[in-house]
Amino acid sequence: MTEMLPLAKMAEAVLSTACGREKTALSRRFAAQWQGARDTGALPPIGHAHPPLRPARPDKPDLLDPRDVPRRRTGTQAGRIALLHAVAHIELNAVDLHWDIIARFTETPMPAGFYDDWVKAADEESKHFNLMADCLEAMGSQYGALPAHAGMWRAAEDTAQDLMGRLAVVPMVLEARGLDVTPGMISIFERATDDACAAQAAEALRIIYAEEVHHVAYGSKWFHFLCGRHELDPKEAFHSLVQRYFHGALKPPFNEEKRAEAGLPPDFYWPLAH
């Protein structure tokens, strides 16, 4: 039997894989290995890694400044393809973000549950990317066929030296935003009754919506854990870190029900809104 890599080395290998399908296949294989080892009580060491500042990426899509990405008209199939392409791009970045938090912060001692959560989140994001890629292909397109915005990784670079900042900005702001906007995306595909692939896309988005709540919750849980370790007020620490690392105000309307389910009360995010 081949000896398992340390978890941080698994993360580094995923981050160093460029092709989206290959990256997510490796991600899911490592997640299955970790879970299998967890079930048998034979976890590998966390270890240490040297993750790249930016993960490997395929040649396509072309990455543009967010202001330069064409707007989507979701009343047409072309617009709905563009919407799914944007979601696929977000999900692929999320795969790397969750492996990166494992690889980059190994100097901070954390319980095994921290790694369980982010491996599970990376596995689910890998599934989400593949669901979106499958929908694109069913609609005659593919990931990489359209431009995407280059701003997704900025939060990772800004918080590369700050674990609490990473938790505040990535799961508790960026992924929480997904809870706000995904119901509207589901409705777009539910209304597209003339599109044979719309039902597939709507079901895929429902899966993503249900599982993203957990990812926001992981962020909130471990952010509160570190606040307790450092005797910080979680709300004040969250406001300070978001104002430091997030570029701009938070945008309502907020999905208060799902945010509460994920451990984000309104007094965390409303004071940071427009």
C-alpha positions in Angstrom: 0.0 0.0 0.0 1.3 3.4 -1.0 2.0 5.7 2.0 -0.2 8.7 2.1 1.3 12.2 1.6 1.2 14.6 4.5 -2.0 16.6 4.2 -0.2 19.9 3.4 1.6 18.2 0.5 -1.7 16.9 -0.8 -2.9 20.6 -0.7 0.3 21.7 -2.5 -0.2 19.2 -5.3 -3.8 20.3 -5.9 -2.7 24.0 -6.0 0.0 23.0 -8.5 -2.4 21.3 -10.9 -3.6 23.6 -13.7 -6.5 21.7 -15.6 -9.8 22.2 -13.8 -11.0 18.6 -14.3 -7.6 17.2 -13.2 -7.4 19.5 -10.3 -10.8 18.5 -9.0 -10.1 14.8 -9.6 -7.0 15.0 -7.5 -8.8 17.0 -4.9 -11.5 14.4 -4.6 -9.0 11.6 -4.5 -7.1 13.2 -1.7 -10.3 14.0 0.2 -11.3 10.3 0.0 -7.9 9.2 1.2 -8.1 11.6 4.2 -11.6 10.5 5.1 -10.6 6.8 4.8 -7.7 7.4 7.1 -9.9 9.3 9.5 -12.3 6.3 9.6 -9.5 3.9 10.4 -7.8 6.2 12.9 -4.6 6.3 10.8 -4.4 10.0 9.7 -1.2 11.1 8.0 0.7 14.1 9.5 -0.4 17.6 8.5 3.2 18.4 7.6 4.4 21.6 6.0 4.2 22.9 2.4 5.3 25.7 0.2 2.1 26.7 -1.6 2.4 29.0 -4.6 1.2 32.5 -4.1 -1.2 31.9 -7.0 -2.4 28.4 -7.9 -1.8 26.8 -11.3 -4.5 27.7 -13.8 -5.4 26.5 -17.3 -4.6 28.7 -20.3 -8.3 29.5 -20.7 -10.4 31.3 -19.6 -8.8 34.7 -20.2 -8.8 36.5 -16.9 -10.0 40.1 -17.1 -10.4 42.9 -14.6 -13.9 42.5 -13.1 -15.0 45.7 -14.7 -14.1 44.4 -18.1 -16.1 41.1 -18.0 -19.1 41.4 -20.3 -22.5 41.6 -18.5 -24.8 38.6 -18.7 -28.3 38.8 -20.1 -29.8 35.8 -18.4 -33.0 35.8 -20.5 -31.1 34.1 -23.3 -29.3 30.8 -23.4 -26.0 32.5 -24.1 -26.5 34.6 -21.0 -27.3 31.5 -19.0 -24.2 29.8 -20.3 -22.2 32.9 -19.2 -23.8 32.7 -15.7 -22.9 29.0 -15.3 -19.4 29.8 -16.6 -19.0 32.4 -13.9 -20.2 30.0 -11.2 -17.8 27.3 -12.5 -14.9 29.9 -12.2 -15.9 30.7 -8.6 -16.1 27.0 -7.7 -12.7 26.3 -9.1 -11.2 29.2 -7.2 -13.0 27.8 -4.1 -11.3 24.5 -4.5 -7.9 26.2 -4.4 -8.9 28.5 -1.5 -9.8 25.6 0.7 -6.7 23.6 0.0 -4.7 26.8 0.4 -5.9 27.4 3.9 -4.7 23.9 4.7 -1.2 24.4 3.1 -0.5 28.0 4.1 -1.2 28.1 7.8 0.5 25.0 9.1 2.5 27.0 11.6 -0.7 27.8 13.5 -1.6 24.8 15.6 -5.2 23.8 14.9 -7.4 20.8 16.0 -7.9 17.9 13.6 -11.4 19.1 13.0 -10.2 22.2 11.3 -8.6 20.1 8.6 -11.6 17.7 8.4 -13.8 20.7 7.6 -11.6 22.2 4.9 -10.9 18.9 3.2 -14.7 18.3 3.1 -15.3 21.8 1.8 -12.6 21.4 -0.9 -14.2 18.0 -1.9 -17.6 19.6 -2.2 -16.3 22.6 -4.2 -14.6 20.1 -6.5 -18.0 18.4 -7.0 -19.6 21.8 -7.6 -17.1 22.7 -10.3 -17.8 19.4 -12.1 -21.5 20.0 -11.9 -21.1 23.4 -13.5 -18.7 22.0 -16.1 -21.2 19.2 -16.9 -24.0 21.7 -17.4 -21.8 23.9 -19.7 -20.9 20.9 -21.8 -24.6 19.8 -22.0 -25.3 23.3 -23.3 -22.6 23.1 -26.0 -20.0 25.1 -24.2 -17.2 24.4 -21.7 -15.2 26.0 -18.9 -12.7 28.3 -20.5 -14.8 29.2 -23.5 -15.6 32.7 -22.0 -13.5 35.3 -20.1 -13.6 35.3 -16.3 -12.6 37.9 -13.8 -9.2 37.9 -12.2 -10.2 39.3 -8.8 -11.1 36.0 -7.1 -7.7 35.3 -5.8 -7.0 38.8 -4.4 -8.5 37.9 -1.0 -6.1 35.0 -0.7 -3.1 37.1 -1.6 -4.1 39.9 0.8 -4.6 37.4 3.7 -1.7 35.1 3.0 -0.1 35.9 6.4 -3.3 36.2 8.4 -5.4 33.1 9.1 -8.1 35.1 10.9 -8.3 37.5 8.1 -8.6 34.6 5.6 -11.5 33.1 7.6 -13.2 36.5 7.9 -13.0 37.4 4.2 -13.3 34.2 2.3 -15.9 32.0 3.9 -17.6 34.7 6.0 -17.8 37.4 3.3 -17.3 35.9 -0.2 -19.0 32.6 0.3 -21.7 34.2 2.4 -22.4 36.3 -0.7 -23.2 33.1 -2.5 -26.0 32.4 -0.1 -27.5 35.8 -1.0 -27.4 35.4 -4.8 -27.8 31.7 -5.5 -31.6 31.6 -5.0 -32.0 34.2 -7.7 -29.8 32.1 -10.0 -31.9 29.0 -9.4 -35.0 31.0 -10.3 -33.5 32.0 -13.6 -33.1 28.4 -14.6 -36.5 27.4 -13.2 -38.1 30.0 -15.5 -36.2 28.9 -18.6 -38.7 26.2 -19.6 -37.6 26.4 -23.3 -34.1 25.3 -22.4 -33.7 21.5 -22.2 -30.7 21.9 -19.9 -32.2 24.3 -17.5 -33.6 21.7 -15.1 -30.1 20.1 -14.8 -28.6 23.5 -14.1 -31.3 24.4 -11.5 -30.7 21.1 -9.7 -26.9 21.6 -9.7 -27.4 25.1 -8.2 -29.7 23.7 -5.5 -26.9 21.2 -4.5 -24.4 24.0 -4.4 -26.7 26.3 -2.3 -27.3 23.6 0.3 -23.7 22.8 0.7 -22.3 26.3 0.7 -24.1 27.0 4.0 -21.7 24.5 5.6 -18.6 26.2 4.2 -19.7 29.6 5.7 -20.4 27.8 8.9 -16.9 26.3 9.0 -15.4 29.8 8.6 -17.6 31.2 11.4 -16.7 28.2 13.7 -13.0 28.5 13.3 -13.0 32.3 13.4 -14.8 32.2 16.7 -12.4 29.5 17.9 -9.4 31.7 17.2 -11.1 34.7 18.8 -11.5 32.6 21.9 -7.8 31.6 21.8 -6.7 35.2 21.5 -9.4 36.7 23.9 -10.9 38.8 21.1 -14.5 40.0 20.7 -15.6 38.2 17.5 -17.8 40.9 16.1 -15.2 43.6 16.7 -12.4 41.4 15.2 -14.6 40.6 12.2 -15.4 44.2 11.5 -11.7 45.2 11.8 -10.4 42.4 9.5 -13.1 42.9 6.8 -12.4 46.6 6.7 -8.7 45.9 6.4 -8.8 43.2 3.8 -12.1 43.4 1.9 -12.2 46.1 -0.8 -15.5 47.8 -0.7 -18.7 47.6 1.4 -20.9 44.5 1.7 -23.9 44.5 -0.6 -27.5 43.9 0.5 -30.0 42.3 0.2 -28.7 39.6 2.6 -30.1 36.1 3.0 -30.5 36.5 6.7 -32.0 33.1 7.3 -29.2 31.1 5.7 -26.5 33.4 7.1 -28.0 32.8 10.6 -28.0 29.0 9.9 -24.2 29.4 9.1 -23.5 31.3 12.3 -23.5 34.8 10.9 -25.8 37.2 12.9 -27.0 40.4 11.3 -24.8 42.6 13.6 -21.7 41.1 11.9 -22.5 42.2 8.3 -25.1 45.0 8.4 -22.7 47.6 9.9 -20.3 46.9 6.9 -23.0 47.3 4.3 -23.6 50.2 1.9 
